[in-house]
Amino acid sequence: MSAPGRRSLFLLVQADCRCRSALKSYFSGGSRLTQALGLELTLWCPSIMRIIQLVRRHFPVQRIVICALAGLLIFYHTYTLFDLYFGSGTDLYDGGSRNTHPLFENAQSILRVIIIFSLILVVLNRRFGLYGMWIAISSLIATHYWAFFFDLPFRFLDGRHPLSYLKGFIIPTVITFLYLSMNSQRNARNSSAAGEA
């Protein structure tokens, strides 16, 4: 390899210190193939590492899972509302009691709208969204118990155990744990960066 080539290679290696040890092992062989592979790695390694760092910084796995779970709940509640008001009518409230309990249906609809907006806030990384999500989902589950204990004639009550409504807390719990762990990692990074400065 010529001297200018080695000089540019040296500058590239200095640009990304993470690739330095990998390049050193590639160049220790001395064959032309090893040098060619090392040169290729030198050209690609800094850009690949920067892309990986960018993805990890802006799209951590926790954020992707939070968005996926929140998107699932947003889709479910939006579809339920659309089907109830604009579609053929959801089968949640059927069972010979169509429009006999409008207070119940309206209360659940309002809670579903609050759940949708609070989940959008969670996806936008607003802590207030977590509180709204928990209040709305807890209230929605409370309305299920209202229907169960007051024997309202709804289809979603048929053959269900009273504890089965508590599984509505599973996805919000996962979202909350992921959200809090992501924020604690960010706070730890910020405090360590502030300590170094």
N, C-alpha and C positions, 0 to 999 in steps of 0.2 A: 504494500500500500504506500502511496506517495506521501510526502511530508504534508502537503496541504490537506489531503484526505484525512490524515491522522489528526491534524489540527482541528478540522471541522468536527471530526468524531469526538475529540476531546471536549469541544464546546457543547456538543449535544449531551454528552454524558454529564457534564457539570450542570446542565439545565434541569436534569431530573436525577436526583441522588438515589432514588429508589432503584433505578436500573443499573447503577454503577457496578454493584457486585455481580449481577447477572452478566453484564458485558465483559467484566474481567475474566470470568470463567470461560466465556466463549472465545476470547482472544488468547487465552493461555495455550491453546493447541497449536496455533501457528499455520495450519493448513489454509489453503485458499477458500475451501468450503466453509471452514469455521469463521474465517474473516468475513466472508460474504453474509453468512447468517448473522454474525455480530453486527455488521453494518445495517442489515435489514432490521434487526431488533432495535438498533440505535435510532433508526428513523421512525419506527412505529411505537416504541415503548413509551416515550414521554406523552404522546398524544393519547394513547390508550389509557395510560394511568390517569391523565387529566379527565378523560371522559368518565372513567370509573369513579373518580373522586367527585365529579360533578353530579353523577347519578346518585351516589351515596349521600351527598350533602343535601340535594334538593328532593330526591325521591327515595327516602329510606323504606325498607321493607314494611316497617310499622305503618308508614303513611299510606302505602299502597293497600295494605290489608284494611286499614280504617276506611279508605275511600271505597273499597270493594264492598265491605259490609254495610256501610252507610248507603251506598248506591242500591244495594239489594233491598234494604228497608224503605228507602225512598220510592223505589219502583213498586214495591208491594202496596204501600199505603196510597200512592198515587193511583195505581190500578184499581184498588178497592174503592176509592172515592169516585173515580171516573165511571166504574161499573155501576155504582150505586145511583149516581145522579144522571149520567148520560147514556149508560148502556142499558142492558136488559134488566138490570137490578141484580145486585150480588145475592148469592144464596146464603149469606151469613144470617140474614134476617128473615128469610122465608120460613115457612112452616105454618101457613095459615094465618099469619099475623102481619101481613103487609100493611104498613102505615098505621098499625094499632098502637105503636109506641114511638111516636116521632121525637119525643124528648130524648129517649135513649139513643136513637139513630143520629140525631143532631149533635148530642154530646160527644158521641164517638167520632163523628165527622170533624168536629172542631179539634178534638184531641189529635186526630190523624194529621190535620193541617199543621198543628203546632209541632208534631213529631217531624214532619217533612222539613219545616223551616229550621228547626233546631239541628237536624242532621246536616243540612246545608251549611249551617254555621260551624259544625264540627269539622266538616270537610275543609272549610276555609280556615281552620285552625283557630277558632274563637272559643275560648274556655267557657263563655256564657252558654254556648250551644250544648255543652255537656249537661249543665244544670237543667236547661229546658228539655233536653232529651229524657233525662231521668224523671222529671216531674210529669211530662206528658205520657211516657210509657207506663209509669206507675199508675197514673190516673186511668189510662186505658185498661190496664189489668184490673184495676178496682171496678171499672164498669162491667167487666166480665163477671166478677164476683157479685156485683149488684144483680145482674141478670140471673146468675145461678141461684143465689139465696132467695130471691123474690119470685122464682119460678116463672120468669118471662118466657114465652113460647118461641124461642129462637133456635134455628137449626144448629148453630155452632155449640150449643149446650148438649146436644144429643150424645149420650154415651161417653162423656168426658169426666174424668176424675177432677175434683176441685183443685188438686195440686198441679194439674197439667197446665194451668194458665201461667204458672210461675216460669215456664220455659221461655216466656217472653222477655225475661231478664238476661238470657244467655248472651245474645248479640250485644246489647248495651254494656254488659260487663266486660266483654272482650274489647270493645271499642274504648272503654274507659281505661282499662289497664294498658292498652297499647298507647293511648294518648298520653297518659301520665308517664309511662316509661320513656317515650320519645321526648317529652318536655324535660324530664330529669336528666337525660343524656345531653340535651342541648344546654341546660343550665350548668352541668358539670364542665362541658367544653368551654362555655363562656367564662366561667370562674377560673379555669386553668389558663385560659388565654389572658385574662385580666391579671392573674398572678405572675405570668411570665413577663408582662409588659411593665 
